[in-house]
Amino acid sequence: MELNKKIHELKEELIKSTQEIMRIKSVEEEAKENMPFGEGVSKALECALEISRRLGFKTKNLDGYVGYAEYGEGEDYIGVLGHLDVVPEGDGWVYPPYEAEIHHGKIYGRGALDDKGPIMAALYGLKAIKDLNLPLSKKVRIIFGTNEETGSKEMEYYLKKEKPPVAGFTPDAEYPLIYAEKGITSFDLVRKLESLGTDEIFIKYINGGQRVNMVPDYCESGIVVKEKDTVIKALEKFKQSSEFNLTAHIKSDMVVIKSIGVSAHGSLPHLGKNAIMQMFKFLATLPIKDSDIYKFIEFFNQYVGFECDGKSFGVALSDEESGKLSFNIGTIEMNEEKINLGLNLRYPVTYTFEDVLNPLKETLKNTGIEIDNMSHQKPLYFSKDHDLVKTLINVYNDQTGKRGEPLAIGGGTYAKEMPNILAFGPIFPGKPDLDHQANEYIEIDDLIMNSKIYAHAIYELAK
Ligand SMILES: [Zn+2]
């Protein structure tokens, strides 16, 4: 309780430092000398290190990529990893996005919750430990990342120069604690097209979706056809036997079909309605059989359809720890030369990438469809009995008076970028996730509560 009292004394200072760092617009920009992610990000890093020095910590700046505040003695260290870069503010703000104004007990602005407020909360947690002279057996580092939103390239740099922490956490997700994060892979499935239909009717283009990790809520296709009525009647007939939101519009020599779906996060495709797959179901009813485009569409109707777990594709992995694989078709781009489908798959934590890749390749054999642009992040998984899991969940429960259970998620957090750490807070259960939204804020009470929790967590791990 001593720590909590100390944090109350530091409250005004913590609020001021949070506002100070929030007032720097730290969106990635063009690189400059010693500013690999641009000027704004570099200023934010300098500001965080300056605040750290004012609080009496040693600091280090690793060539503008990443910096840290350090306290204590010893070989091993506990790491708290946060990030100072933010996503662009976008529109729709009631209060200015880079002024850190306080209204009704909330600090408003880009980065308030993701992730400037929480990393300041951790820094002041360490300050409370220092002011009280609590004995520690390990060093502690508050690590200020600068590229989380656009690739985490700073963490590669950090791990080349420094050894990883022996344990720690990142305040960049939610409470109570995330102990399992699925493996994630994104890739394109591409096929060259030689035939698009017949002289009477052919598909000229298909476009849809914005990001592979979202369920697409829009897809559009242009069909060049001599008798436009054929397509319009086919759509009417199709709509009698389905509930999809599809419409037809005549545009010079084409009939343009628009498919409206429901967006959802790519890790939870079952919560959305896939506009691309709705389009595929309809297009397969047109008299374009024998064409390359028909073969492609029919393949996906047969092997995916509206399944969200990859069952027909042969990749339906599942485990007790993290549930089923999620299978999302997120984007499409088709022109007269080729078709390109963007996919995002998230596989359960006890499997390997090969467990997904091998059956995937098997299903694609002899289809003329190729895999391109593949990226991959391994799963993150700690047993529920692991010391780090137990320590952090106990701190959360002690401080909140709740009985939290660790969570398994389909998303990937910053914890994947650094060995031996887990995502811990800052969003409390039931509170809105305002990351990347207009009018992002952090409640001052939550900022203080985070600081208390992080102070106790650091102390328990480093004592
Ligand atoms: Zn973040």
Boltz pocket constraint, residues with backbone or C-beta under 6 A from the ligand:
constraints:
  - pocket:
      binder: B
      contacts: [[A, 83], [A, 114], [A, 115], [A, 148], [A, 172]]
      max_distance: 6.0
